[in-house]
Amino acid sequence: MSVETPSSPGPPSTSRADLVADAALALLAGRGMRGLTHRAVDETAGLPPGSTSNVARTRQALLELAVRRHAEREARVLALAEMPDPSGGLDALAEGLALAVHRSLTRNRELLIARYELALEATRRPELRAFYDRTGAVFREQLTALLTAAGSPAPDRHVLSLVAWADGLMFSCAAGSFGTRTPDLAEIRTGLRELLRGLLGH
């Protein structure tokens, strides 16, 4: 079975650890958690047998490596640090967030699926749950700062609503009941504008 590597891989100078992690993400997206083995990672990455074990000796270490790499790649896709200044108005913020969600759904769908595999595995592995949550905290902090600057009177609660909306949309369209339909940028923008105006009272 061929495995399609998720979009936006690392640059040509990618380290061996990143090559291993990218191959792990590709396997998670293409074969699921059961398809993730050290030997399969070696084969997918085009590395000599035993290379993955040298980078990540245990399955837990391999999963943590995949989570860390996923966070790095998803940060480039979402580009939260490059969002418009919220003082420019909610329409500009909705546009920036819509672009990020649309990129995830269109050019980085395999990366989304790999995230769902890792999230589910984290529910069964407490040690991975703690690691997964630490990496995800960075995104929540960035969104909290954005919504605080936009005038949110309850940024923590509003971040939960925003993440739930975006994650729900992406899951529904990547792996759920709307898997055959991807909303266009205008639809996502309108939904985010409605959500933000409802949350922030504009």
Stockholm file with secondary structure:
# STOCKHOLM 1.0

chainA/1-202         MSVETPSSPGPPSTSRADLVADAALALLAGRGMRGLTHRAVDETAGLPPGSTSNVARTRQALLELAVRRHAEREARVLALAEMPDPSGGLDALAEGLALAVHRSLTRNRELLIARYELALEATRRPELRAFYDRTGAVFREQLTALLTAAGSPAPDRHVLSLVAWADGLMFSCAAGSFGTRTPDLAEIRTGLRELLRGLLGH
#=GR chainA/1-202 SS CCCCCCSSCCCTTCCHHHHHHHHHHHHHHHHCGGGCCHHHHHHHHTCCTTHHHHHCCSHHHHHHHHHHHHHHHHHHHHCGGGCCCGGGCHHHHHHHHHHHHHHHHHTCHHHHHHHHHHHHHHTTCHHHHHHHHHHHHHHHHHHHHHHHHTTCSSHHHHHHHHHHHHHHHHHHHHTSTTTTCCCCHHHHHHHHHHHHHHHHTC
#=GC SS_cons         CCCCCCSSCCCTTCCHHHHHHHHHHHHHHHHCGGGCCHHHHHHHHTCCTTHHHHHCCSHHHHHHHHHHHHHHHHHHHHCGGGCCCGGGCHHHHHHHHHHHHHHHHHTCHHHHHHHHHHHHHHTTCHHHHHHHHHHHHHHHHHHHHHHHHTTCSSHHHHHHHHHHHHHHHHHHHHTSTTTTCCCCHHHHHHHHHHHHHHHHTC
//
